[in-house]
C-alpha cells in the first residue's frame, strides 16, 4: 500500500481535500480495510495526510522536495512501464472479453453504475471497472496478477496523466465511451478490438518498440524451489530419469542446475510430497511409478489442497491466454526452431502419462521469441505452478492429448499460427477439465465456480 503515497503529492487530492475511506481504498486496491488503515497511519506519521477530528482524513501540504523524493522512490522506469503495458496488451484482451461474457445481467448493470458514478480522478472508476470484469472469471490468481501490476504501475500512470483535475477529466471523457461500448458488444468478437483501442489511448502507452528495461517486474515472491523441482521433473517426464532409478545426489543436481544445495534439497522434498519420488535412507532418492505415487499423496493435507488449486488457477489462465500468445509469437519462430519443437512433441507422445509436458514446451518456445521480460516473468511463474498438479497426474484416467499434439505438430510443420494457437488453447482446456474433475473426486473444494468461458 505504500504506492498510495504519490497520490497525495501530485494534485490528485489537493491540500485539505477528503481522501477515500479505508473501505473504499481497500476495495480499490483489493486489500483489507486493516491494510488500508495501516497505509493511512504511515502517511499520517510521515506528515503527508491529516486526520482531523470529526472529519474524514484529508490530504496534507507537501513541499516540492518531499514530492521529488516520493516519486523517485515509487515511479518505475519508462522502459519497464512500456514493457508491462505491452505484455498486458497481449494477455488481457482475451481476459476482459471472456470476463465480460461471464458477467450476469445484474453484474453488467453494476458495471454501468461504476462508470456513471462521480470520482475525483478517472482511475477510480476505471480500475474498479476492470477489476470487476476480471473477477467474473472467478480466478483468484488472475485477480492477484491484475492488482499486482496495477500497484506497480500506478505511480507511473499518475505522473503521465498530469496533475490538474481537468487533465484527469479529459482522459476519462476519452476512455469512458470505449468501456461503455465494451458493455454493449460484450458477446461479439469486437470486444477484443475495443480493448486494444482502450489500451492504446492510454497516454502512458507507447506503440514504438522501446529499449529493454534494466528494472525488472517480479510477480509475487520468488519460489526457486519450484524452479529446481521443475527441472528435475522435466527430466523424469522425458525419460532421462526412469522409474525405479535413483536421482543424482542433491549436491550433484545443485551443481548441474546452478542451484543452492539447500534449495535443491527442498525441491527433492517437494517431489516426494507430490508423489514423484521417495527418499531412501542411505541410498538416495528414487523415482517412483504413478501408481505408487498416488498412494503417497496426502490428499487431505491443507498444503496439497492449496497447491492443487494454485495449479488449476494457472492452467485456467494458460487456457484463456495461450492462443493470443501463440498468434503473436509464432511468426517469429524460424523453421529450425519449429522443427525442434515438433521433434520434442513426437518424443513426448510416446509417454502418455506425461502428456501435459507438451503444452509446457510449447509455451516455453513461444516465450523465447518475445522480447518482453514482464511477459516472460508472468508465464514462467504460471509454468512453475504446473508442477503442483503432479498428484493429479497419478490418478486415472491418464491425460490424453494425442489429438492436440498432432494438431500442434501440423501447425509447426505448416507454419500455421492459427492452427498452432487453437491446438495449444485446447490442450490446456483438456488439462483443466480433466484435472478439475480429478480434484473434485479427491474432495478438493473451492473450485466449483472456476470454469472455462468457452
N, C-alpha and C positions, 0 to 999 in steps of 0.2 A: 504493500500500500504506500510505500514511500514515493511512488510515481505520482501521487496526488500533489506533491509539493509544487511542481512548476505551475499548476493551475492557479495557485494563489498569487503567483508573481508575474503573470502575463496579461493581466487585464481582463481575463475571463470573469473572475469575481473581483470587482473593484473594492477598494477600502470601505469597510462598513457594510458591504452588501452581504445578505444572509447566504450561508453555504447550504448545500443539501443536507437533509437529516442523515443520521447514521444509518437508518433503514434504507433510505434511497441510495446513499453512497455504496452501501454493501450490495444492494441489488445491481447497481450499475457495473460493479467490478466482480460480481459473483463471489463475494466473501461474506462472512458472518457480520452481524451488527457489532459483535465484540471486536472483530478485527478493524472495522471502520472506526469504532470509538477509540481504539488504540492509535490509529493513524492520526486522528484529530488531537489526541493528547500529545503526540510527538510534535505536531505542527504548533500547538499552543506553547509547548515548552521552548520551541525554537523562536517563538515570537511572531510566527507567520499568520496566525489567526488569533481571534479574541473570543473568549467565552463570556458574554455579557449576561448578568443575572436578569431573568425574566424575558430574555430574547434568545433567538436561535444563534448559533455560532456564526460569527461574521469574519470576513477577510480582514487582515491587519494591513499596516503600512510597511512597505519594503523599499529599501534603497536599491539603486542600480547595482551596487557591489554585491548585495545579497542575491539579486536576481541572476547575475552572471555566474556566481558560484553554483547556484541551484541548477541552472541549465547545463553547465559544464559537467555536472555530476550525472545528469539523467538523460540527456539527449544523445541518442545513438548517432553514429556517423551517417552521412548521406549515402555512402555505398551500401552499408548494411540495411538502411531503410529501403532502398530500391530493391535489394536482394530479397528481403522479406515480402515486399509488395508483389514482386513478380512471382514469387513462389506461391503466394496465396491466390494470385490471379489464375494460376493453373489448377489449383485444388478446389477453390470454393465455388465456381460456377455450378459444378455438379452438386456440391453440398447444399447450396441455397436452393437450387432447382428442386431437388428431392425433398429438402426440408419444407419448402412451401407446399408441395403436393401432399405431404404428410399431415399438414395442419387441417384441423376440423374447421367448419364454418364459424364456430364460436371463437376459435383461435384467430381466424382471419379478421373477424370484427375487432378483436383485441389489438391486432397489428394496425388496423386503421386508426384505432384510438391512440396508439403510441405516436403515429405520425402527426395526428391532429393536435396533440397537447402542446402547450407553450413550454419553452425551455430557455434557459439563459444562454445556451450555445447549441449549435447543430449536433454536436457529438452525442448529447444525451439521448435524444430520440433515435438517432441512427444506430448507436451502439446497442441500445435496448432492442430495436427492431431486428437487427442481425442476430443478436443472441437468441431471441425468441424463435426465429426461423430455424436456427441450428438445433435448438432444444427439441424441435419437432421430431428429430431423428432418434431421440432417447439414448444417445451415446455419450456417457459422461467423459470419456477420453477426448472426444471431438469438442465438447464444450470447453474442457480444460485447455485444449490447444488454442481455441479462439480467444479465450480470456488471457492466456499467457502471451500471445502475440500482441493483443490489444494493450496490455500493460507495458510491454517492451517498447512499442512504437508510440504510445500515447503522448509523451512529452515532445517527441519529434514532430508529430502531427500538429500539436499546438503551435509550435514555432513556425510551421509552414502556412498555417491558415491565417495568421495575423491576429493582432490583438484587439483592434476596435470591434465592438459588438456588431457594427454594421457589416464588417467583413464576414463574421460568422453567419449572419442572416443571409448574405448574398450567396454564400456557399450552400446553405441549406435550401434556398429557393431553387438552386440549380439541381441539386441531387434529389430532393424530396419527390419531384414528379416521377423520377425513374423508379423509386421504391413503390409509389402508387401503381405504376404501370406493371411492376413485377407482381403485385397482388392481382391485378386484372387478368394477366396472361399466365397465371401460375401453372396451368395444366398444358401449356404449349411449350415447344422447344425454344420459342423466342425468349423465354425467361433467362436462358444461359447467355444469350447475346446482350440482354439488358444489364445483366450483372457486369459483364465486361465493360460496357459503357459507363456504368456507375464507377467501377474501379479506376478507369482511365480519366474520368472527370475530376477525380480527387486531386487537388493541387499538389499533393505530395508525390504523385505518380509521374515517373519519367519514362517514356516508352523507349528511349535510346538506351542501348546496352552500356552499362557503366563499368567502372573498374571493380575488381573483386575486393571486398572489404577486408581490412586487417582485423576488424572486430568479428566476433562470431556469435550467432544466435544459438543458445542452448535451451532445449525444451525439457523442463523438469530436471531432476537430479541425474547425474551420470551413473550408470549401472554397468560398470566394467565387468562384473561377474557374469552378466547376461551375454556380453560380447564374447568373453572367453568360452563360456559354455556353448554358445552358438557355433564357434569354430570347431569344437570337438564334435558337436552333434552333426555338423555337415559332413565330417569325415566318417562318422558312423553310418549316416544315411547313404553316403556314396559308396560304402563298402570297404573303405580303407581300413576301418577298424571293425572287423566282422564280429558277429555274435559269438560269445564264449571265448574271445581273445581278451588279453589284458591291455589296457591303455598304457602308453609310456608313463613314467613316473611324473608326479606333479612338477618336479624340478625340470625335467626334460621338456614337458609341454610348455612350461613357462618360458624356457629359453627359445623354443621353436616359434612361439607367438609373441615374444617380447612383452610378456605379461608378468607383473609381480607374482612371486610364488604364493603369497597369501591369498591373492585374488584367484589364482588357479585352483588352490585348494577349496575355496568357496564354490568355484564353478563345478568342481568334481562332486562336492556335496550336493549341489543343486541337481546334477544329473542323477544322483542316487535317489533324491526325493521325487524326481519326475519319472522314475521307473525305467531309466535308460541304462543304468549301470549299478553295480554293487561293489563296495569296497570290502576286500577280504583281508583280514589281519595277516600280516607277514608276506602277502603275495602281491597286493596292489588293487587296482580297480578293474573289474571285468565287465565287458559289455554283455547285457542280458537280452533275452528274447522278449517280444511284446507280451507274450503270454505270462511270462514270469514277472515282467514289469507291471502288468495290470494288477497283480496280487500285492505288489509292494506299495502302491499308491494309497495314501491315507485320504480317501475322498471326503471324509467329514472334517478334515483339518481346515480351519479358517484360512490358512495360507494357501492351500490348494484351491479353495473356493475363490479367493481373491485373484489368484494367478489365472485361473481359467476364465474368469470374467474379463480380466485385462486382455487376455489372448483374443477373446471373441470381439471385444471392442475394436481391437487392432484389425482383425480380419474384416470387420464391418466397414471400417474406414477404407481399407485397401480395395474392397469390392466396389465401393462408391466412386473412388477417385482414380483407380488404376487405368481405366480406359483413357481418361484425359491425359494422364502422364504418358501413356503409350503413343497416342496420336501426336503429341508434341515432340517426344524424344526419339521415336522410332526412325524418322527420316535421317537423323544424324548417325545412325548405326551403319557402318560400312559393310560390304559383302563378307569380308573375312570375319568380322565380329558376329554377324548374323549366323554364319556357318558354325562358329564355335559354340554359340548358344544352342543351336539346333542339335549339334552332336551331344552336348551335355543333357539335353532333354531326352534324347534317344537312350542314353545310358541309364538315366533315372527311371524310365518307363519299365525297365526290367525289374525294378524293385518297387512293386505296387504299394507296399506298406509305407513307403516314404514319398508318395506322390506329391505331397504338399511342398516338397523342396523345389519342384519345377517352377511354381509361381514365385518362389523366393529368388531363384537365379535370374528370372526374367526381370523382376523389379530392380535387382542389383545392376543388370546390364543396361537398363534404361537410365538409371541414375548416373552411370558413368558418362553418359552423353550430355548431361545437363550441367552447365556452369553456374549452378545456383547452390551455394553452400547451405543456405537455410532449408532448401528443399531436401537436400541430402540428409540434413540433421533430422528432419521430420520423418522421412521414410526409413532411415536407419533405425530410429527409435521404434517405429512400428514393426520393422522386421525383427528387431531384438525381442520384442514381446511374443513373437510367434513360437519361440522355444517353450513358452509356458503352456502351450497347448499339447505338449507331448503326451501327457497322461491320457488324453482323449484318443490319440493315435493308437494306443494299446487296445482300445475297445473295438469289437466287431460292430458293423461291417467295416472292412478296410476302405479307406478313401480311394475312389476310382476316378482318375482324371484323364483316362485314355483319350476320350473324345476331345477334350480341351487341349491336351498335349499335341494331338495330331493337327488340330487347327492352328496352334501356336507354331508348329514346325512348318505348316503350309504357308502361314503368313511370313515367316522368316525366309523361306525359300523363294517366295514370290515378291518379297519386298512390299507386302501389303500391310500398311499400318492399321487400317480399319479392321481387317480380319484378326490381326495380332491383338489389337486392343480389346476387341469384343471377346476373344477367347480368354484373355487374361482376366477380364472382368468376370466372366462366367466361372473361371477356375476358382477365384476367391469366393464367388457366390456359392458354389457347391461345397467348398470348405466350410463356409459359415453355417449353412443349413445342416450339414452333416454333424458338425461339432456342437451346434446348439442342441440338436436332438439328443446327442450322447450326454451332454452336460445335464439336460433335464432328466434323463433316465437315471443319472447318478445322484440326483437330488440337489443339484446346484441351483440356487434360487437367485432371483433378482434380474433375470434375463427375459421375462415374459414380454415386455414392451419393445425389446430390441429386435427389429425386423428389417429386412431389406426392402427398400421402397420401389423395387421393380420385379 
